[in-house]
Amino acid sequence: SSKLVQGTRALFFVREMLRSMLGCTRAATTAAAEARTIDDLADGLAKSCQERASGRSFHCDQCHRAFSQKLGRCPVCCPRQQSQQQRQQTPPREEVKHTTSTASSSSSSTPKPDEVLQEWRSYPSAPLDDSDWRSMSGVLWAHGGSGGVGLLKRPSGILCLKKCSPEELFAQRLAHALGVRVADMRVIDPSSEEAGSLRLNVKHASPAAGESDSLPVKSILRFEFLCVMEFLDGVGMMGMPAHDYLKKLEGTAEPRPWRELGRLMAFDMLVNNLDRLPLAWSNEGNLSNVMLGSSVGTVVGIDQGAAPIKHEDGLQRYLQRVRQAVREARDGEGKAFGAVVEAIFNNTGMQLAPGEVADMRQGCLDFARELAGSVEGPVGLLDNALDEVCREVRGCFARQQTCDEVVSSTRTMLQRVAAAMQEEVGR
């Protein structure tokens, strides 16, 4: 009853608030009429609450619990009996259990997303240049990397779908020009008929609303610039799959990944891609952006992006880290490569032997030398590659207002980083 009294007081309080609001926003006559209506409603509710609060209650002789006089009998000791019609509509307990188990068995026969993903991993990568999306037969979301990607199933294989930026295309095209293996990609022109066909068919082939993969797949479509990316087999450099793969390499004649991993790290320093291995950055890295054991390469990078440093002081500090890493690659391991070794152990459980660390350092140094023109590769390779890359990025993202600034600042930073590498290699 105390709660009912409190509710009555709350009703009066709400009534006064409504009356004051009506008096401020409406004409006096209209407000008075509506206030009287509110008074009548509040009075009726209050009266009902008071009647309930003061109503009689009975106590059961058996369990001594209180119950309302409207019930006529204790609901605990004398529960209401089911009608004959209700008993006929309700199946026996055994039948309910059988029906439930049958439904659960039928749902268990439906493949789970993880099982479907495992099956799709055995499919090849579909060609990137096929622009007919009407043949798409399925869409799945693959978690990992920088948030995950959508997987598109086509008769010829699987492709990845993700949002794209000038920084990502810049890094991917430059890596390809400099001989570093990363996943290939193609940007979809947002003004083309292909873009509309792609979005429409992704919606049709996406999981139904409410399923776990429905929201992330469809959320990609809200971005203006999309790209399709090469689907890679192999394992990401994290967890037990990576541990098992690296463990199987021991004692075999298969090529080890460490030298190629060193080349990939040196390229990351060039474009300031900090979302992979912590060679020149104070972070834990993201080793899921390294694919191991793929049929297209021992080490393949995914989700790389250039990150231009526009502030001069920040760029100077970064150049010092780059020089330190190149010195360690040339003279011996130190703090920079120690952080990489620790990250590999934390993510794969594999402790690198001194020879494996030396291979990683050598791969990093090889790339720096090639970039400086000291060994294989023509002099001015970087400038020639940058001309082509800048031209393509500007063409693909001409609709984006910040594209020119991104391209110009990225090229300026790359030239400064390449010069710092060249100085350390030449010493």
Secondary structure, 3 states (H helix, E strand, C coil): CHHHHHHHHHHHHHHHHHHHHHHHHCCHHHHHHHHHHHHHHHHHHHHHHHHHHHCCEEECCCCCCEEECCCCCCCCCCCCCCCHHHHHHCCCHHHHHHHHHHHHHHHHCCCCHHHHHHHHCCCCECCCCCCCHHHCCEEEEECCCCCCEEEEEECCEEEEEEECCHHHHHHHHHHHHCCCCECCEEEECCCCHHHHHHHHHHHHHCCCCCCCCHHHHHHHCCCCCEEEEECCCCEECCHHHHHHHHHHHCCCCCCCCHHHHHHHHHHHHHHCCCCCCCCCCCCCCCHHHEEEEECCEEEEECCCCCCCCCCHHHHHHHHHHHHHHHHHHHHCCCHHHHHHHHHHHHHHCCCCCHHHHHHHHHHHHHHHHHHHCCCCCCCCHHHHHHHHHHHHHHHHCCCCCCHHHHHHHHHHHHHHHHHHHHHHHHC
